[in-house]
Amino acid sequence: MPEWLVVVAGVLAGVVALWVALIAVLWWQQRRAGSAVDWRDLLRLAPDVVRLIRRLVVDPTVPRATRWWLAGLLVYLLSPIDLVADFLPVIGYADDAIVVAVAVRFAIRHAGIPAIERHWPGTPDGLRGVLTLVGAR
């Protein structure tokens, strides 16, 4: 198998695993809060978070340092190199979810919740879940 194909497959597997980890954490968070779980919203959440980050990166009203931080996050998520190897069960993908939560929290702190709300492509419930996950609300 060509090396480039292995890299592409690894990146895709990492994104899917991050998506699954994010869904699991949010499902657990909603169950703990006693809310009903809408699986369609949860399945849409990871792509919504990626689109949010991309939109914040290209928004000139967001501080430059924040845009660089978020661009670095996108590169990190697409990179086959991780803090913890992804082949380790659970913890291998949990580091990606933690890095995303820290980056979104950083963006909220420096760009403000109005910027996050303005660029959020998903449902209001999804935004509420993300803000709860990162400790903004």
C-alpha positions, 0 to 999 in steps of 0.5 A, a space after each residue: 500500500 502506498 505511504 500517502 494512502 496510509 497517511 490519508 487513511 490515518 487522518 480519516 480514521 483520526 477524524 472519525 474517532 474524534 467525532 465518536 469521542 466527542 459524541 460519547 462525551 456529549 451524550 454522557 453530559 446530556 444524560 448526566 444533566 437529565 436531558 433527552 438525547 437527540 442523536 441527529 444533533 449529536 451526529 452533526 456536532 463534530 462537523 459543526 465544530 470543525 466548520 466553526 473553527 474554520 469560520 473563526 480562522 478566516 474571520 478578520 474580526 477575531 484576534 490574530 493570535 486566536 486565529 493562529 491558535 485555531 489554525 494550528 488546531 486544524 493542522 493538529 487534528 489533520 496531522 497523523 502525529 498526536 500527543 497520545 497514539 490513537 491506537 490506544 483504546 479510548 485515551 488515544 482519541 480522548 486527547 484530541 477531544 481535550 485539545 478541541 475543548 481547550 481550543 474552543 475555550 481559548 477562542 471563547 475567551 479571546 473572541 467572545 461568545 458572540 463570535 462563536 454564536 455568529 459562526 456556529 453552523 449547527 442547531 442552538 442545542 448543539 451550540 449549548 452543548 458545546 458551550 457546556 462542554 467547554 465550561 462557558 455556560 
